[in-house]
């Protein structure tokens, strides 16, 4: 067996199942018993079985290739989405064809989709965090090629998967209010990104429910430089605040440095909350309280939604699957001091 490449027949024989069952396992068919699925997967690993993509293409008239349209890969979130989609696709026997949209507009999205269609992809995943994305226009651009959306608002009438950004915003704001902060400022991401807008809506709703308003609301561009510059601007305005909500961890890093430069202690004088839980955030000084997004699960769920759409034509109006974020509490947040509670300027 080691001298030649294992076949689906070899896997079926060793697992004691039919080759149709092996095929169902590879295609994540739901009508396979869990114990049978685990046994087949174990045998596939033992034999180092690799699906014959050429044979699959000929028999199914499919290319075993998934197209991905993405924007903003220089930022942590979109880059993580693409990496985890690729990993999930490879685990299912698919390769990835990639096309970028250098600008966040319909013209660039249409161009990228058309480029992928030329590669005869089986389906297209879109990582395009565009506020007000017209799903019907996307459907027109795809011209019958199944598609799904990654990290798009849950109200979208299209399959895919998203993380509840509104709930993530609420988690961060509620954490500060629970600690006792009443004077909260925020630095959002660019509002043309729907996830930045939803995080702000979560912050705003939580403060409104507590009969509070933000003492300052600023808009950054996701970079540490913008977090640094806007925090400097906030401090120069002499607005009193004890809590700072930041739209992502990179901007929070810049905010922490700006506070440090001014001699303001975190969390003794100002508590800071980020968003994303990038791997470096626990090594910030101090380690950053943040909202974690499960990008691995997002990749798997979005790909699964696309494959279901490929397998079941006409199912492309299913709402996206929604994943819940998680608050990660570290040393950058604490209760405000008694003097700060009475209104001393930080």
VOLUMDO-768637 format. One record per residue (C-alpha): x, y, z; residue number from 1. Coordinates in steps of 0.05 Angstrom, whole numbers, padded with zeros to 5 digits. Example, Ala and Ser with C-alpha at 12.3 -4.5 7.8 and 13.67 -1.06 7.14 Angstrom:
# VOLUMDO-768637
<<00246 -00090 00156> 1>
<<00273 -00021 00143> 2>
# end
This chain:
# VOLUMDO-768637
<<00000 00000 00000> 1>
<<00057 00048 00016> 2>
<<00087 00040 -00055> 3>
<<00024 00063 -00091> 4>
<<-00027 00117 -00078> 5>
<<-00087 00093 -00037> 6>
<<-00154 00094 -00073> 7>
<<-00225 00103 -00049> 8>
<<-00233 00027 -00057> 9>
<<-00174 00016 -00009> 10>
<<-00206 00061 00043> 11>
<<-00273 00027 00035> 12>
<<-00243 -00043 00042> 13>
<<-00203 -00027 00105> 14>
<<-00262 00011 00137> 15>
<<-00310 -00044 00119> 16>
<<-00359 00002 00083> 17>
<<-00379 00016 00011> 18>
<<-00342 00066 -00032> 19>
<<-00407 00106 -00034> 20>
<<-00403 00114 00041> 21>
<<-00331 00138 00035> 22>
<<-00354 00188 -00016> 23>
<<-00410 00212 00030> 24>
<<-00360 00222 00086> 25>
<<-00314 00263 00041> 26>
<<-00373 00307 00020> 27>
<<-00398 00316 00092> 28>
<<-00464 00283 00076> 29>
<<-00509 00286 00138> 30>
<<-00537 00216 00131> 31>
<<-00474 00181 00156> 32>
<<-00471 00154 00227> 33>
<<-00420 00189 00272> 34>
<<-00382 00124 00288> 35>
<<-00379 00106 00214> 36>
<<-00355 00176 00195> 37>
<<-00300 00173 00249> 38>
<<-00277 00104 00226> 39>
<<-00273 00125 00153> 40>
<<-00235 00189 00170> 41>
<<-00186 00149 00213> 42>
<<-00173 00100 00156> 43>
<<-00163 00158 00107> 44>
<<-00109 00186 00154> 45>
<<-00077 00118 00163> 46>
<<-00073 00107 00087> 47>
<<-00055 00180 00073> 48>
<<-00113 00179 00024> 49>
<<-00117 00240 -00021> 50>
<<-00181 00248 -00063> 51>
<<-00169 00245 -00138> 52>
<<-00192 00314 -00158> 53>
<<-00187 00300 -00232> 54>
<<-00234 00241 -00226> 55>
<<-00282 00280 -00184> 56>
<<-00283 00335 -00236> 57>
<<-00298 00287 -00293> 58>
<<-00352 00250 -00256> 59>
<<-00387 00310 -00226> 60>
<<-00372 00364 -00278> 61>
<<-00341 00405 -00222> 62>
<<-00272 00434 -00215> 63>
<<-00263 00421 -00140> 64>
<<-00242 00494 -00135> 65>
<<-00274 00548 -00092> 66>
<<-00266 00621 -00111> 67>
<<-00256 00674 -00057> 68>
<<-00266 00748 -00067> 69>
<<-00233 00789 -00012> 70>
<<-00220 00860 00009> 71>
<<-00173 00888 00062> 72>
<<-00124 00830 00069> 73>
<<-00074 00877 00102> 74>
<<-00120 00877 00162> 75>
<<-00123 00820 00213> 76>
<<-00197 00801 00206> 77>
<<-00201 00791 00130> 78>
<<-00133 00757 00129> 79>
<<-00155 00708 00183> 80>
<<-00220 00695 00146> 81>
<<-00183 00677 00082> 82>
<<-00132 00633 00118> 83>
<<-00186 00594 00154> 84>
<<-00229 00586 00092> 85>
<<-00170 00558 00055> 86>
<<-00155 00509 00111> 87>
<<-00227 00487 00114> 88>
<<-00230 00479 00038> 89>
<<-00167 00436 00036> 90>
<<-00196 00391 00090> 91>
<<-00256 00380 00045> 92>
<<-00213 00366 -00017> 93>
<<-00221 00433 -00050> 94>
<<-00169 00483 -00074> 95>
<<-00176 00558 -00071> 96>
<<-00175 00610 -00128> 97>
<<-00169 00680 -00102> 98>
<<-00187 00749 -00130> 99>
<<-00179 00814 -00091> 100>
<<-00223 00876 -00094> 101>
<<-00175 00935 -00084> 102>
<<-00233 00982 -00071> 103>
<<-00296 00968 -00032> 104>
<<-00348 00980 -00086> 105>
<<-00393 00940 -00132> 106>
<<-00351 00952 -00194> 107>
<<-00290 00919 -00162> 108>
<<-00332 00862 -00133> 109>
<<-00362 00848 -00202> 110>
<<-00292 00848 -00234> 111>
<<-00266 00799 -00182> 112>
<<-00326 00753 -00190> 113>
<<-00318 00753 -00266> 114>
<<-00244 00735 -00258> 115>
<<-00263 00675 -00216> 116>
<<-00317 00652 -00263> 117>
<<-00265 00645 -00317> 118>
<<-00232 00592 -00273> 119>
<<-00297 00551 -00273> 120>
<<-00300 00552 -00197> 121>
<<-00355 00510 -00165> 122>
<<-00376 00567 -00119> 123>
<<-00354 00635 -00094> 124>
<<-00343 00660 -00023> 125>
<<-00343 00736 -00013> 126>
<<-00304 00770 00042> 127>
<<-00328 00840 00027> 128>
<<-00348 00879 00090> 129>
<<-00385 00932 00049> 130>
<<-00440 00971 00083> 131>
<<-00505 00964 00043> 132>
<<-00481 00908 -00002> 133>
<<-00536 00893 -00053> 134>
<<-00546 00817 -00051> 135>
<<-00588 00817 -00115> 136>
<<-00531 00852 -00152> 137>
<<-00482 00800 -00126> 138>
<<-00529 00745 -00151> 139>
<<-00529 00779 -00219> 140>
<<-00453 00783 -00220> 141>
<<-00446 00709 -00203> 142>
<<-00491 00689 -00262> 143>
<<-00514 00623 -00234> 144>
<<-00449 00605 -00196> 145>
<<-00468 00589 -00124> 146>
<<-00442 00640 -00073> 147>
<<-00440 00652 00001> 148>
<<-00420 00712 00044> 149>
<<-00370 00714 00101> 150>
<<-00381 00761 00160> 151>
<<-00441 00797 00132> 152>
<<-00501 00823 00171> 153>
<<-00548 00767 00193> 154>
<<-00607 00800 00156> 155>
<<-00576 00785 00088> 156>
<<-00619 00739 00045> 157>
<<-00559 00698 00025> 158>
<<-00523 00637 00054> 159>
<<-00459 00644 00092> 160>
<<-00434 00655 00163> 161>
<<-00422 00716 00207> 162>
<<-00400 00734 00276> 163>
<<-00450 00775 00316> 164>
<<-00414 00842 00315> 165>
<<-00471 00878 00350> 166>
<<-00467 00829 00408> 167>
<<-00391 00838 00408> 168>
<<-00400 00913 00417> 169>
<<-00449 00901 00473> 170>
<<-00401 00855 00509> 171>
<<-00346 00906 00511> 172>
<<-00390 00964 00532> 173>
<<-00427 00923 00584> 174>
<<-00361 00902 00614> 175>
<<-00341 00974 00626> 176>
<<-00409 00993 00654> 177>
<<-00409 00932 00700> 178>
<<-00341 00955 00727> 179>
<<-00373 01023 00743> 180>
<<-00349 01067 00686> 181>
<<-00397 01122 00666> 182>
<<-00354 01167 00623> 183>
<<-00338 01124 00563> 184>
<<-00306 01146 00497> 185>
<<-00297 01104 00435> 186>
<<-00254 01098 00372> 187>
<<-00290 01059 00318> 188>
<<-00265 01028 00254> 189>
<<-00283 01060 00187> 190>
<<-00359 01064 00185> 191>
<<-00363 01042 00112> 192>
<<-00346 00972 00139> 193>
<<-00410 00941 00164> 194>
<<-00375 00906 00223> 195>
<<-00347 00972 00248> 196>
<<-00417 01003 00245> 197>
<<-00448 00944 00281> 198>
<<-00397 00947 00337> 199>
<<-00414 01021 00347> 200>
<<-00488 01003 00348> 201>
<<-00474 00953 00403> 202>
<<-00435 01004 00443> 203>
<<-00488 01057 00433> 204>
<<-00547 01012 00451> 205>
<<-00513 00989 00516> 206>
<<-00498 01060 00538> 207>
<<-00568 01084 00519> 208>
<<-00600 01029 00561> 209>
<<-00559 01055 00620> 210>
<<-00581 01127 00606> 211>
<<-00510 01146 00586> 212>
<<-00481 01177 00524> 213>
<<-00409 01172 00499> 214>
<<-00366 01230 00520> 215>
<<-00330 01226 00453> 216>
<<-00339 01185 00389> 217>
<<-00282 01181 00339> 218>
<<-00270 01141 00274> 219>
<<-00204 01107 00258> 220>
<<-00178 01065 00200> 221>
<<-00161 01000 00237> 222>
<<-00087 01017 00243> 223>
<<-00046 01027 00307> 224>
<<-00026 01095 00279> 225>
<<-00098 01119 00278> 226>
<<-00111 01093 00348> 227>
<<-00049 01131 00372> 228>
<<-00067 01196 00336> 229>
<<-00140 01195 00356> 230>
<<-00125 01181 00429> 231>
<<-00075 01239 00428> 232>
<<-00131 01282 00399> 233>
<<-00179 01258 00452> 234>
<<-00131 01274 00508> 235>
<<-00116 01343 00478> 236>
<<-00190 01358 00479> 237>
<<-00189 01350 00555> 238>
<<-00253 01310 00553> 239>
<<-00261 01270 00618> 240>
<<-00265 01195 00607> 241>
<<-00247 01132 00646> 242>
<<-00266 01079 00595> 243>
<<-00244 01073 00523> 244>
<<-00276 01025 00473> 245>
<<-00234 01012 00411> 246>
<<-00258 00980 00346> 247>
<<-00199 00931 00339> 248>
<<-00137 00909 00376> 249>
<<-00088 00944 00330> 250>
<<-00120 01011 00343> 251>
<<-00123 00993 00417> 252>
<<-00047 00983 00415> 253>
<<-00038 01054 00389> 254>
<<-00086 01080 00442> 255>
<<-00046 01045 00497> 256>
<<00018 01077 00473> 257>
<<-00014 01147 00470> 258>
<<-00039 01139 00541> 259>
<<00029 01115 00564> 260>
<<00063 01175 00532> 261>
<<00019 01221 00571> 262>
<<00034 01185 00636> 263>
<<-00037 01158 00642> 264>
<<-00040 01091 00677> 265>
<<-00080 01034 00647> 266>
<<-00125 01010 00679> 267>
<<-00117 01054 00741> 268>
<<-00139 01117 00706> 269>
<<-00167 01092 00640> 270>
<<-00193 01023 00622> 271>
<<-00185 01000 00549> 272>
<<-00225 00947 00512> 273>
<<-00206 00922 00442> 274>
<<-00238 00875 00391> 275>
<<-00213 00813 00354> 276>
<<-00166 00781 00406> 277>
<<-00106 00779 00359> 278>
<<-00051 00731 00384> 279>
<<-00008 00790 00407> 280>
<<-00062 00823 00450> 281>
<<-00045 00783 00512> 282>
<<00026 00809 00507> 283>
<<00007 00883 00504> 284>
<<00026 00926 00564> 285>
<<-00019 00915 00599> 286>
<<-00050 00853 00568> 287>
<<-00112 00875 00531> 288>
<<-00184 00860 00549> 289>
<<-00218 00847 00483> 290>
<<-00274 00812 00446> 291>
<<-00254 00747 00413> 292>
<<-00278 00726 00344> 293>
<<-00273 00652 00326> 294>
<<-00245 00658 00256> 295>
<<-00232 00583 00250> 296>
<<-00306 00567 00262> 297>
<<-00325 00624 00215> 298>
<<-00284 00593 00159> 299>
<<-00314 00524 00169> 300>
<<-00386 00549 00174> 301>
<<-00381 00595 00114> 302>
<<-00351 00540 00071> 303>
<<-00403 00490 00094> 304>
<<-00458 00539 00076> 305>
<<-00429 00547 00006> 306>
<<-00421 00473 -00005> 307>
<<-00493 00462 00016> 308>
<<-00514 00514 -00035> 309>
<<-00473 00479 -00088> 310>
<<-00505 00412 -00071> 311>
<<-00576 00440 -00065> 312>
<<-00591 00489 -00121> 313>
<<-00644 00540 -00103> 314>
<<-00623 00543 -00030> 315>
<<-00585 00609 -00038> 316>
<<-00635 00651 00003> 317>
<<-00620 00618 00070> 318>
<<-00598 00668 00123> 319>
<<-00526 00665 00146> 320>
<<-00505 00624 00206> 321>
<<-00489 00670 00265> 322>
<<-00431 00656 00313> 323>
<<-00425 00688 00381> 324>
<<-00364 00728 00402> 325>
<<-00332 00721 00471> 326>
<<-00307 00773 00520> 327>
<<-00235 00760 00542> 328>
<<-00219 00798 00606> 329>
<<-00147 00817 00618> 330>
<<-00108 00870 00656> 331>
<<-00127 00932 00614> 332>
<<-00194 00940 00650> 333>
<<-00212 00953 00723> 334>
<<-00262 00991 00764> 335>
<<-00252 01067 00762> 336>
<<-00221 01098 00823> 337>
<<-00266 01132 00874> 338>
<<-00242 01201 00851> 339>
<<-00257 01183 00779> 340>
<<-00327 01161 00799> 341>
<<-00339 01232 00825> 342>
<<-00318 01262 00758> 343>
<<-00244 01277 00761> 344>
<<-00215 01287 00691> 345>
<<-00170 01229 00671> 346>
# end
